[in-house]
Each structure stands twice: as C-alpha cells, then as structure tokens.
C-alpha cells in the first residue's frame, strides 16, 4: 500500500455537505466523483479501492486530495467545481464578420456574376483584414449574418 501524501479528514459539517451534494440534484459526473473521492478517502479507503469503486485513475484521486489539502475554505463544495477552460480562440471575430458581410453585399467583381466564398476570402486578404482565411470560416460568418 502506498503512503498517502495528502490525508483527508472531513469535519461532520463537510461530510454532510458532500453526502447531500452526491444525493441531490443534477450535477456533473466529474464533480460527483470528486465528492465521492473525498468521502471515501475520509473513510480511509486506499487508492486501489477508490480506483476500483469509481473507475478512475490514481492521478485523479491524488489531484482531489491535493486540492482539498491546499484549498481548505469555508465551503467545501467550491473544491468540486472545475476551473474554466480556455478553449479554442475565436478565429473570425465581429470585425472580420462585418467585413465579410460588407463584401458580400457589395457589387460583384468584374467577370463574376456574384460573390463566391473563395472570392470573398481573397478580397479579405487583399484588403489586409486577415493574413489568411479559409472558405469555411467565410461561410460560417455569412451564415451568422442575416
């Protein structure tokens, strides 16, 4: 059995809060698993038991215990929430979308009956609005514009 770096010792109030959190309402499965990790750790289950019961990896258990140890605060339920994730940055912002709409509403270029997605993308590059843009991004910007 491995030596635990971070021990979990819940107060009675924390234990009842976590038990109520697991039993009531709709929450994410991840946050419920974090609550269960703390409850099982407080009952002195070893990592292997918790891994088998919850179907999670050892690193998850370690991370939750570490977070509990370093962030003890007035409300234990704050530990169960995930930090916001940054996600993919926006490629076509409102300024570029406005340029796309202006180009699409303008007179078609000489030799063309109407604006195509490729012509709009090429025009954006000519006007130095963007360095490069794919036709799919132009299509999405047009679709959002009414």
Secondary structure in CASP SS format (residue, H / E / C, confidence):
PFRMAT SS
TARGET T0000
AUTHOR 0000-0000-0000
METHOD secondary structure of the structure
MODEL  1
X C 1.00
X C 1.00
X C 1.00
X C 1.00
X C 1.00
X C 1.00
X C 1.00
X C 1.00
X C 1.00
X C 1.00
X C 1.00
X H 1.00
X H 1.00
X H 1.00
X H 1.00
X H 1.00
X H 1.00
X H 1.00
X H 1.00
X H 1.00
X H 1.00
X H 1.00
X H 1.00
X C 1.00
X C 1.00
X C 1.00
X C 1.00
X C 1.00
X H 1.00
X H 1.00
X H 1.00
X H 1.00
X H 1.00
X H 1.00
X H 1.00
X H 1.00
X H 1.00
X H 1.00
X H 1.00
X H 1.00
X H 1.00
X H 1.00
X C 1.00
X C 1.00
X C 1.00
X C 1.00
X H 1.00
X H 1.00
X H 1.00
X H 1.00
X H 1.00
X H 1.00
X H 1.00
X H 1.00
X C 1.00
X C 1.00
X C 1.00
X H 1.00
X H 1.00
X H 1.00
X H 1.00
X H 1.00
X H 1.00
X H 1.00
X H 1.00
X H 1.00
X H 1.00
X H 1.00
X H 1.00
X H 1.00
X C 1.00
X C 1.00
X C 1.00
X C 1.00
X C 1.00
X H 1.00
X H 1.00
X H 1.00
X H 1.00
X H 1.00
X C 1.00
X C 1.00
X C 1.00
X C 1.00
X C 1.00
X C 1.00
X C 1.00
X C 1.00
X C 1.00
X C 1.00
X C 1.00
X C 1.00
X C 1.00
X H 1.00
X H 1.00
X H 1.00
X H 1.00
X H 1.00
X H 1.00
X H 1.00
X H 1.00
X H 1.00
X H 1.00
X H 1.00
X H 1.00
X C 1.00
X C 1.00
X C 1.00
X C 1.00
X C 1.00
X C 1.00
X C 1.00
X C 1.00
X C 1.00
X C 1.00
X C 1.00
X H 1.00
X H 1.00
X H 1.00
X H 1.00
X H 1.00
X H 1.00
X H 1.00
X H 1.00
X H 1.00
X H 1.00
X C 1.00
X C 1.00
X C 1.00
X C 1.00
X C 1.00
X C 1.00
X C 1.00
X C 1.00
X H 1.00
X H 1.00
X H 1.00
X H 1.00
X H 1.00
X H 1.00
X H 1.00
X H 1.00
X H 1.00
X H 1.00
X C 1.00
X C 1.00
END
